[in-house]
């Protein structure tokens, strides 16, 4: 990929960029001034500088979908003028006139991408999806005019080569190294014929990624199951109210809607006594993108795999995985596979034990069935109750979204010295009434660090899952920029006046995504390129923050009953902790199956690939338990096929979890445990503040004094440790 601050990469989707030779034009500097004057006079709000308090914020309240196309076109025009000026500078290439100039370029387009990302991920519509389809190839062509521009790359290469003789300051050297390697990885040194084909491939891929994503969103919106009162057996009162509101929002008042999203599906499969309905809900969810209709993604995936292999073949790589992992912590696919293969046998062995326990429960209840995938969550919950006397629905009564938010703020204050203060409604523009905003300050100095936006609820047009993003990242090289960070979830919106109660897993995910936000706020880098991340490392910081959910200070102060306000009973906490490794067979296996599939798909020869057959045969070779499926089946594996951010990188969650488990032990062993100030200082200094300014392996060694060990991960999951 192109370094982040060339500001030509999508924030909403990953488009690998390619280049065409940019022509020299001595009038460009004058054109830049003229174009920027046009923007000042323009009524297109998406291009304008952000105004208002807090260093300026996006004008989400004035955002109009009809402005997107023209804003993108003008933003691309301005960015190309800037890039051509850099490429054709008559002065000898230096860090300042080449690298820093590139770091500054593209501010207008970057602002447009912020709005584009919101419309794509949080507020999509049929109208917007048509614009996406039209603009995706144009954006790919635009990127192509930058990433393989001969004159531009020659300047980048010269700066890089000079820095090898006369090293720059540490962070400057890192920027130069990352820029050079990224351009080289993306075909900057190919001959003209290969460059042309490289650009054609990227253009075609950009359209396929958009179609893939929109197909998934269509299947999520298109499959809704409506229930009557007689079909609610097993469901809790708050959940029933949430489903009733979902139906009302869809014009079906008096019924109860199970939407085709994880946040709606998961609790239904866990608690519903209606087995036939569980099967229907399960099949709807896991067949997204795989229904044999015009939204089916199997052929699209096959095309994506072929094009990816052809593209990296132009660069001399045997397969996509070899090319992609060279700049990751794993370095090569064999290392990633070695980790996953080390854990897989223990995971599926645990599944066998879990299924035996569930089958026994079913038999004792008089249920004459064989456990199927739509039964797993339901009977696992019954096993949990029997083994640990732990009722997940009882736990939910103490997991209120508002209190969990307060808990996260407390942790941020203890570890990072951050203070979160609600921003008065109407002070900062938001894109939906559900979005709330907090100011982030240093607790001691009062220094303003940034704003935190929270968009917690599912809605039509919002992609599923949970994620974190930035609208503006911390930098200081061109004047200090404060952070605008956002967390986005898909909790089911409650009935008016009702609290949002979530599962322990959802609470963990909430903390996880907040970990990404803290990573953004803790940044101390000078240059925008260094605000990026290494994919199999960037999940580490967020996974680590999950551990604070189960610390005593959080449990004792923020897990209170939604009706009585009473703290969660010590006996219930003991049960939660005792059951910490419960159902790890399911969780680990469904994740690993997706991660291994991702890697194997990209190491295979895709010439005549049948995606559905490949998935079935690969799972059979792995001895995948028939009682569960991959967390993300291939036809809706958006991490991997809606862009390239996680392609051959889904393993990164487990790679990062090795670091997480090992780092958690550092806190557990400290005098004050997870709130030990000395360990927290090292955490922030070496693992959060540097972002990508330090090689991740080196940064971790500075924190821990050694490399991470897999033993901590196996212990965490309750798996046997090999001698």
C-alpha positions in Angstrom: 0.0 0.0 0.0 1.0 3.6 -0.4 2.2 5.3 2.8 -0.8 6.8 4.7 0.1 10.4 4.4 0.4 10.5 0.7 -3.3 11.0 1.4 -4.4 9.1 -1.7 -5.5 5.9 0.0 -9.2 5.5 0.9 -10.0 5.7 4.6 -13.1 3.6 4.0 -11.7 0.9 1.8 -8.2 -0.3 0.9 -7.3 0.2 -2.7 -3.8 -0.9 -3.6 -2.5 1.9 -5.9 -0.6 1.9 -9.1 0.8 4.7 -11.3 0.9 6.3 -14.7 3.7 8.8 -15.6 2.6 12.3 -14.5 3.5 15.0 -17.0 5.6 18.0 -16.3 3.7 21.3 -16.3 5.3 24.6 -15.1 1.9 26.2 -14.7 0.9 23.8 -11.9 2.0 26.0 -9.0 -0.3 28.8 -10.2 -3.0 26.3 -10.8 -2.8 25.1 -7.2 -3.4 28.7 -6.0 -6.3 29.1 -8.4 -7.9 25.8 -7.5 -7.7 26.5 -3.8 -9.2 29.9 -4.3 -12.0 28.1 -6.2 -12.6 25.9 -3.1 -12.8 28.9 -0.8 -15.6 30.3 -3.1 -17.2 26.9 -3.6 -20.4 25.8 -1.8 -19.2 22.2 -1.6 -18.7 21.9 2.1 -16.9 18.6 1.8 -13.8 20.3 0.5 -13.6 23.2 2.9 -11.3 23.5 5.9 -12.9 22.4 9.1 -14.0 25.3 11.3 -15.3 25.7 14.9 -13.8 24.7 18.2 -11.3 22.0 19.0 -9.1 22.8 16.0 -12.0 22.5 13.6 -14.3 19.5 13.1 -16.0 17.9 10.1 -19.3 19.6 9.1 -21.3 16.4 9.4 -24.5 18.3 9.9 -24.1 19.9 6.4 -22.8 16.7 4.7 -24.8 16.0 1.5 -24.4 12.9 -0.6 -24.9 14.9 -3.8 -21.6 16.7 -3.1 -19.5 13.6 -2.9 -18.7 13.0 -6.6 -17.7 16.6 -7.4 -15.7 16.8 -4.1 -13.8 13.7 -4.9 -13.0 14.9 -8.4 -11.8 18.3 -7.3 -9.8 16.7 -4.4 -8.1 14.4 -6.9 -7.3 17.3 -9.2 -5.7 19.3 -6.4 -3.7 16.3 -5.1 -2.3 15.6 -8.6 -1.2 19.2 -9.0 0.7 18.9 -5.7 2.3 15.6 -6.6 3.4 16.8 -10.0 5.0 19.9 -8.4 7.0 17.6 -6.1 7.9 15.2 -8.9 9.1 18.0 -11.2 10.9 20.1 -8.6 14.2 21.2 -10.3 16.1 21.2 -7.0 17.9 18.1 -5.8 15.7 15.7 -3.8 15.9 16.2 0.0 13.9 15.0 2.9 12.2 18.4 3.1 11.3 19.0 -0.5 10.3 15.5 -1.3 9.3 13.5 1.9 7.8 16.4 3.9 6.1 17.8 0.8 4.4 14.5 0.3 3.4 14.3 3.9 1.6 17.7 3.4 -0.1 16.9 0.1 -3.7 16.0 -0.3 -5.4 17.8 2.6 -8.5 18.6 0.6 -9.0 15.1 -0.6 -8.3 13.7 2.9 -11.2 15.8 4.2 -13.5 14.4 1.5 -12.4 10.9 2.4 -13.6 11.5 6.0 -17.1 12.2 4.7 -16.9 9.3 2.2 -16.0 6.9 5.0 -19.0 7.9 7.1 -21.4 7.6 4.1 -19.8 4.2 3.2 -19.7 2.6 6.7 -22.3 4.4 8.8 -24.9 5.9 6.5 -24.9 4.0 3.3 -27.8 4.1 0.9 -28.7 2.9 -2.6 -27.8 6.3 -4.0 -24.4 6.3 -2.3 -23.7 2.8 -3.5 -24.2 3.9 -7.1 -21.7 6.7 -6.6 -19.3 4.2 -5.0 -19.5 2.0 -8.1 -18.9 4.9 -10.4 -16.0 6.4 -8.4 -14.1 3.3 -7.5 -12.3 2.9 -10.9 -11.7 6.6 -11.1 -10.1 6.6 -7.7 -8.0 3.7 -8.7 -6.8 5.5 -11.8 -6.1 8.6 -9.8 -4.0 6.6 -7.3 -2.2 5.0 -10.3 -1.0 8.5 -11.4 0.9 8.8 -8.1 2.3 5.5 -6.8 4.3 4.7 -9.9 5.2 8.1 -11.1 8.7 7.7 -12.4 10.0 11.1 -11.5 8.3 11.0 -8.1 9.7 7.6 -7.3 13.2 8.6 -8.5 13.2 11.4 -5.9 11.9 9.0 -3.2 14.7 6.6 -4.1 17.3 9.3 -4.1 16.3 10.5 -0.6 16.3 6.8 0.5 19.8 6.1 -0.9 21.2 9.3 0.5 19.8 8.4 3.9 21.7 5.1 3.8 24.9 7.0 3.5 24.0 9.9 5.9 21.2 8.7 8.3 18.5 11.1 9.2 16.8 11.5 12.6 15.3 8.2 13.7 11.6 9.0 12.9 12.6 10.7 9.7 14.5 7.7 8.6 11.5 5.5 9.4 9.3 7.6 7.2 11.8 7.5 4.3 12.3 3.7 4.7 8.5 3.1 4.7 7.9 5.3 1.7 10.6 3.7 -0.4 9.6 0.2 0.4 5.9 0.8 -0.1 6.5 2.3 -3.6 8.8 -0.5 -4.5 6.3 -3.1 -3.3 3.6 -1.6 -5.5 5.5 -1.7 -8.8 7.3 1.6 -9.0 10.3 -0.2 -10.7 8.3 -2.2 -13.2 8.7 -1.6 -16.9 6.0 0.4 -18.7 4.1 -2.6 -20.1 3.9 -4.2 -16.6 2.9 -0.9 -15.0 0.0 -0.6 -17.4 -1.2 -4.1 -16.6 -0.7 -3.4 -12.8 -2.9 -0.3 -13.1 -5.6 -2.2 -15.1 -5.7 -4.9 -12.4 -6.1 -2.4 -9.6 -8.8 -0.6 -11.4 -10.7 -3.9 -11.8 -10.1 -4.9 -8.2 -11.5 -1.6 -6.9 -14.8 -2.3 -8.6 -14.9 -5.9 -7.3 -14.2 -4.8 -3.7 -17.1 -2.3 -3.9 -19.5 -4.8 -5.4 -18.5 -7.4 -2.7 -19.2 -5.0 0.1 -22.5 -3.8 -1.3 -23.7 -7.4 -1.8 -23.1 -8.2 1.9 -24.9 -5.0 3.0 -27.8 -5.9 0.7 -28.0 -9.4 2.2 -27.9 -8.0 5.7 -30.7 -5.6 4.9 -32.7 -8.0 2.8 -33.2 -10.9 5.3 -35.3 -10.1 8.3 -37.3 -12.6 10.4 -40.5 -11.3 12.1 -41.7 -13.2 15.1 -45.0 -13.2 17.0 -45.4 -13.3 20.8 -45.8 -17.0 20.7 -42.3 -17.4 19.3 -40.3 -15.6 22.0 -39.7 -18.5 24.4 -36.4 -18.2 26.2 -35.7 -14.6 25.3 -35.2 -12.0 28.1 -37.5 -9.0 28.6 -34.8 -6.4 27.4 -34.1 -8.5 24.3 -37.8 -8.8 23.5 -38.1 -5.0 23.8 -35.2 -4.5 21.5 -36.6 -6.9 18.9 -40.0 -5.1 19.2 -38.4 -1.7 18.5 -36.5 -3.1 15.5 -39.8 -4.3 14.1 -41.4 -1.0 14.8 -38.6 0.8 13.1 -39.3 -1.3 10.0 -43.0 -0.5 10.0 -44.0 -3.8 11.6 -45.3 -2.7 15.0 -46.6 -5.5 17.1 -44.1 -8.0 15.8 -40.4 -8.7 16.7 -37.6 -8.4 14.2 -34.5 -10.5 14.1 -32.2 -8.6 11.7 -29.4 -10.2 9.7 -26.6 -8.8 11.8 -24.4 -10.4 14.5 -25.7 -8.3 17.3 -29.2 -9.4 16.6 -28.5 -13.0 15.6 -26.1 -14.0 18.4 -28.4 -13.5 21.4 -31.3 -15.1 19.6 -29.2 -18.3 18.9 -28.1 -18.3 22.5 -31.4 -18.0 24.2 -34.3 -18.9 21.9 -36.0 -22.2 22.6 -37.4 -22.3 19.1 -35.0 -24.7 17.3 -36.6 -24.3 13.8 -36.3 -20.5 14.1 -32.7 -20.8 15.3 -31.9 -22.7 12.2 -33.5 -20.2 10.0 -31.8 -17.2 11.7 -28.4 -19.1 11.5 -28.8 -19.9 7.8 -29.8 -16.4 6.9 -26.7 -15.0 8.6 -24.1 -17.5 7.5 -25.3 -17.6 3.9 -24.8 -13.9 3.3 -23.2 -13.5 -0.1 -23.8 -17.2 -0.8 -27.4 -17.4 -2.0 -26.9 -18.1 -5.7 -28.6 -14.9 -6.7 -27.3 -11.6 -8.1 -25.7 -10.8 -4.7 -23.7 -14.0 -4.6 -20.0 -13.3 -4.0 -18.3 -16.6 -5.0 -17.4 -15.6 -8.6 -16.3 -12.2 -7.4 -13.9 -13.8 -4.9 -12.5 -16.1 -7.6 -11.8 -13.0 -9.8 -10.2 -11.2 -6.9 -7.9 -14.1 -6.1 -6.8 -14.4 -9.8 -6.1 -10.7 -10.1 -4.2 -10.5 -6.9 -1.9 -13.4 -7.9 -1.4 -12.0 -11.4 -0.5 -8.6 -9.9 2.1 -9.8 -7.5 3.4 -12.1 -10.2 4.4 -9.0 -12.1 6.7 -8.2 -9.2 8.2 -11.6 -9.2 6.3 -13.2 -6.2 5.0 -16.7 -6.3 1.8 -15.8 -4.4 0.0 -13.0 -2.8 0.8 -14.1 0.7 4.6 -14.0 0.1 4.3 -10.4 -1.2 2.0 -9.2 1.5 3.7 -10.5 4.6 7.2 -9.2 3.8 6.6 -6.0 5.8 4.6 -7.6 8.6 5.9 -9.0 11.9 5.4 -12.6 10.6 7.6 -11.8 7.5 6.4 -14.8 5.6 3.3 -17.0 5.5 5.1 -20.0 6.8 5.6 -18.3 10.2 2.0 -17.3 10.4 0.9 -20.8 9.5 3.3 -22.3 12.1 1.5 -20.3 14.9 -1.9 -21.2 13.7 -1.0 -24.9 13.3 0.4 -24.9 16.8 -3.0 -23.8 18.3 -5.4 -25.6 15.9 -5.2 -29.2 17.3 -5.9 -28.0 20.9 -8.8 -25.9 19.7 -10.6 -28.6 17.8 -9.9 -31.1 20.6 -11.6 -28.7 23.0 -14.6 -28.4 20.6 -15.0 -32.2 20.8 -15.2 -31.9 24.6 -17.6 -29.0 24.4 -19.9 -30.9 22.0 -19.9 -34.0 24.3 -21.0 -31.8 27.2 -23.8 -30.2 25.1 -25.0 -33.5 23.8 -25.2 -34.8 27.3 -27.3 -31.8 28.4 -29.6 -32.2 25.4 -30.1 -35.9 26.3 -30.8 -35.2 29.9 -33.4 -32.6 28.8 -35.1 -35.2 26.6 -34.1 -33.4 23.4 -33.6 -36.1 20.9 -31.2 -34.2 18.7 -27.7 -34.2 17.3 -25.9 -30.9 17.9 -25.9 -28.7 14.8 -24.3 -25.3 14.3 -27.5 -23.5 15.2 -27.6 -25.4 18.5 -24.0 -24.6 19.7 -24.6 -21.3 21.4 -27.9 -22.5 22.9 -26.6 -25.7 24.5 -23.3 -24.1 25.4 -25.3 -21.6 27.5 -27.0 -24.5 29.3 -23.6 -26.2 29.9 -22.3 -22.9 31.3 -25.2 -22.9 33.8 -24.6 -26.5 34.8 -20.8 -26.4 35.0 -20.4 -22.9 36.5 -23.9 -22.1 37.6 -23.4 -19.1 35.4 -26.3 -17.6 33.5 -25.2 -15.2 30.7 -28.5 -13.4 30.8 -28.0 -12.8 34.5 -24.5 -11.3 33.8 -26.0 -9.0 31.2 -28.1 -7.3 33.9 -24.9 -5.8 35.1 -23.4 -4.8 31.8 -25.0 -1.5 30.9 -23.5 0.4 27.9 -23.4 3.7 29.8 -21.6 2.2 32.8 -19.1 0.4 30.5 -18.3 3.7 28.9 -17.6 5.2 32.3 -15.4 2.2 33.0 -13.4 2.7 29.9 -12.9 6.3 30.8 -11.6 5.3 34.2 -9.1 2.9 32.7 -8.0 5.6 30.3 -7.4 7.9 33.2 -5.4 5.3 35.2 -3.2 4.2 32.4 -2.9 7.2 30.1 -3.8 10.1 32.4 -6.7 11.0 30.0 -9.9 12.7 31.1 -13.1 12.4 29.0 -15.7 15.2 29.3 -19.1 15.2 27.5 -19.3 17.9 24.8 -22.5 19.9 25.0 -24.9 18.7 22.3 -24.9 21.0 19.3 -21.4 22.2 19.9 -19.8 19.6 17.6 -21.6 18.5 14.4 -22.6 14.8 14.2 -23.9 12.7 11.3 -26.7 11.0 13.3 -28.6 11.8 16.5 -27.2 8.6 18.1 -23.7 9.9 18.0 -22.3 11.5 21.1 -19.0 13.4 21.6 -16.5 13.7 24.4 -13.5 16.0 24.8 -10.2 14.3 25.8 -7.7 16.2 27.9 -4.6 15.4 29.9 -5.7 15.0 33.5 -2.7 16.8 35.0 -2.0 19.7 32.5 -5.5 20.1 31.0 -3.9 20.0 27.6 -6.5 19.3 24.9 -5.8 16.0 23.1 -8.8 15.5 20.9 -12.4 14.5 20.6 -14.0 11.0 20.9 -17.1 10.2 18.9 -19.3 7.2 19.8 -21.8 5.8 17.3 -23.2 2.8 19.2 -26.3 1.5 17.5 -27.2 -0.6 14.5 -29.2 1.0 11.7 -30.1 0.5 8.1 -27.1 1.4 5.9 -24.5 0.8 8.6 -22.1 -2.0 8.1 -22.1 -4.8 10.7 -19.5 -5.3 13.4 -17.5 -2.9 15.5 -14.6 -0.7 14.4 -12.5 2.4 15.3 -11.4 5.1 12.9 -9.9 8.6 12.9 -11.2 11.7 11.2 -7.9 13.5 12.1 -4.7 12.0 13.5 -2.0 13.4 15.8 1.0 15.0 14.0 3.3 17.9 14.9 5.5 18.3 11.8 3.3 21.0 10.3 1.8 22.5 13.4 0.2 20.4 16.0 -2.9 18.4 14.9 -5.2 17.1 17.6 -7.0 13.8 17.3 -10.6 13.2 16.2 -11.3 9.5 16.9 -14.5 7.4 16.6 -15.7 4.1 17.9 -18.6 2.5 16.0 -20.7 -0.5 17.3 -23.9 -2.2 16.3 -25.7 -2.7 19.6 -29.5 -3.2 19.3 -31.1 0.1 20.2 -33.3 -0.4 23.2 -36.9 0.7 23.7 -37.2 4.3 24.9 -36.2 4.6 28.6 -34.6 1.2 28.6 -30.8 0.6 29.2 -28.6 -1.0 26.7 -27.6 -4.4 28.2 -24.8 -6.3 26.4 -23.2 -9.7 26.7 -19.8 -10.2 28.2 -18.4 -10.8 24.7 -19.9 -7.6 23.4 -18.5 -5.7 26.4 -15.1 -7.2 25.6 -15.4 -6.0 22.0 -16.4 -2.5 23.3 -13.2 -2.3 25.3 -11.2 -3.7 22.4 -12.3 -1.0 20.0 -11.7 1.6 22.6 -8.1 0.3 22.8 -7.7 1.4 19.2 -9.0 4.9 20.1 -6.5 5.1 23.0 -3.8 4.1 20.5 -4.9 7.1 18.4 -5.0 9.5 21.3 -1.6 8.4 22.8 0.3 9.0 19.5 3.4 11.2 19.8 4.6 10.9 16.2 5.6 13.9 14.1 4.8 12.6 10.6 1.4 11.2 9.4 3.0 8.2 7.7 4.0 7.0 11.2 0.4 7.1 12.4 -0.2 4.0 10.4 0.3 0.5 11.7 1.6 -3.0 11.0 -1.4 -5.2 10.5 -0.3 -8.2 12.7 0.7 -5.7 15.4 -2.0 -3.1 15.3 -4.6 -5.4 17.0 -2.3 -6.0 19.9 -2.9 -2.7 21.7 -6.7 -3.1 21.4 -6.7 -6.7 22.5 -4.6 -5.9 25.5 -7.2 -3.3 26.7 -9.8 -6.0 26.8 -8.0 -7.3 29.9 -9.1 -4.3 32.1 -12.8 -5.3 31.8 -12.2 -8.1 34.2 -10.1 -6.2 36.7 -11.5 -5.7 40.2 -11.6 -1.9 40.0 -13.9 -2.1 36.9 -16.0 -4.9 38.3 -16.5 -3.4 41.7 -17.3 0.1 40.5 -19.0 -0.1 37.1 -20.8 -3.5 36.9 -24.0 -2.6 38.6 -27.5 -4.0 38.2 -29.6 -1.9 35.7 -32.6 -1.8 38.0 -31.3 -1.8 41.5 -27.9 -0.2 41.0 -26.4 -2.9 43.3 -22.9 -4.0 42.5 -22.5 -7.4 40.8 -22.3 -10.1 43.5 -18.9 -11.4 44.4 -20.2 -14.9 43.8 -21.2 -14.1 40.3 -17.8 -12.5 39.6 -16.1 -15.6 40.9 -18.2 -17.7 38.4 -17.3 -15.4 35.5 -13.6 -15.7 36.3 -13.8 -19.4 36.9 -15.4 -19.8 33.5 -12.9 -17.6 31.7 -11.7 -20.5 29.5 -15.2 -21.8 28.9 -16.2 -22.3 25.2 -12.6 -21.5 24.1 -12.9 -24.4 21.7 -15.7 -22.7 19.8 -14.2 -19.2 19.9 -10.7 -20.2 18.9 -11.8 -22.7 16.2 -14.3 -20.4 14.4 -11.7 -17.7 14.3 -8.7 -19.9 13.3 -10.8 -21.5 10.5 -11.3 -18.1 9.0 -7.6 -17.1 9.4 -6.3 -20.3 8.0 -8.8 -20.1 5.1 -7.6 -16.6 4.3 -4.0 -17.7 4.1 -4.6 -20.9 2.1 -6.8 -19.1 -0.4 -3.9 -16.7 -1.1 -1.3 -19.4 -1.3 -3.3 -21.6 -3.7 -3.3 -21.6 -7.4 -6.6 -19.7 -8.3 -6.6 -20.5 -12.0 -9.6 -22.7 -11.9 -10.7 -22.2 -8.3 -14.3 -23.0 -7.3 -14.5 -21.0 -4.0 -17.3 -23.0 -2.5 -15.5 -26.3 -3.2 -12.2 -24.9 -1.9 -13.8 -23.8 1.3 -15.4 -27.3 1.9 -12.3 -29.2 0.9 -10.0 -27.1 3.1 -12.2 -27.4 6.1 -12.4 -31.2 5.6 -8.6 -31.4 5.5 -8.4 -29.4 8.7 -11.0 -31.8 10.3 -13.2 -28.8 11.0 -15.8 -29.9 13.6 -19.2 -30.1 11.8 -21.0 -28.5 14.8 -19.7 -25.0 14.0 -18.6 -22.9 11.0 -15.9 -20.3 10.3 -16.5 -17.0 12.0 -16.5 -15.3 8.6 -17.5 -17.7 5.8 -15.6 -16.9 2.6 -18.6 -15.3 0.7 -19.0 -12.6 3.3 -15.4 -12.3 4.6 -15.3 -8.6 4.3 -12.0 -8.2 6.1 -10.3 -10.0 3.2 -12.5 -9.3 0.1 -14.0 -5.8 0.5 -10.5 -4.4 0.3 -6.9 -5.5 1.1 -6.4 -4.4 4.7 -6.7 -7.9 6.2 -6.0 -10.0 3.1 -3.6 -12.7 4.3 -3.6 -10.8 7.6 -6.6 -12.2 9.5 -4.1 -14.4 11.4 -2.9 -11.1 12.9 -5.5 -11.2 15.6 -3.8 -14.4 17.0 -0.3 -13.1 16.3 -1.3 -10.0 18.3 -2.9 -12.2 21.0 0.4 -13.9 21.7 1.8 -10.4 22.4 -1.3 -9.6 24.4 -1.2 -12.6 26.7 2.5 -12.1 27.3 2.1 -8.4 28.0 -0.8 -9.1 30.4 1.6 -11.3 32.4 3.9 -8.3 32.8 1.0 -6.5 34.5 -0.1 -9.5 36.5 3.4 -9.9 37.9 3.7 -6.2 38.8 3.3 -5.0 42.4 0.1 -3.1 41.7 -1.2 -5.5 39.0 -3.0 -4.1 36.0 -2.9 -0.6 37.5 0.9 -0.6 38.2 2.1 2.9 37.3 5.6 1.9 36.2 4.4 -0.8 33.8 1.7 1.5 32.5 4.4 4.2 31.8 6.4 1.6 29.8 3.2 0.5 28.0 2.4 4.0 26.8 6.0 4.9 26.0 6.9 1.9 24.0 3.7 0.3 22.8 1.2 3.1 22.3 2.9 6.5 21.8 5.3 5.5 19.0 2.6 4.1 16.7 4.7 3.0 13.6 7.8 5.1 14.4 9.5 2.0 15.8 9.7 -1.5 14.4 7.1 -3.4 16.4 9.4 -6.3 17.4 11.9 -3.8 18.7 9.2 -1.8 20.5 7.9 -5.0 22.2 11.4 -6.0 23.4 11.8 -2.5 24.9 8.6 -3.0 26.9 9.1 -6.6 27.9 12.9 -7.1 27.8 12.4 -10.1 25.4 10.3 -11.5 22.7 6.7 -12.7 23.4 6.2 -16.4 24.1 3.2 -18.5 22.9 2.9 -20.3 26.3 1.0 -17.4 27.8 -1.6 -17.6 25.0 -2.1 -21.3 25.5 -2.5 -20.8 29.2 -5.0 -18.0 28.7 -7.2 -20.3 26.6 -6.9 -23.2 28.9 -5.1 -25.3 26.3 -2.3 -27.8 27.1 1.2 -26.4 26.7 3.6 -28.5 24.7 6.8 -29.5 26.5 
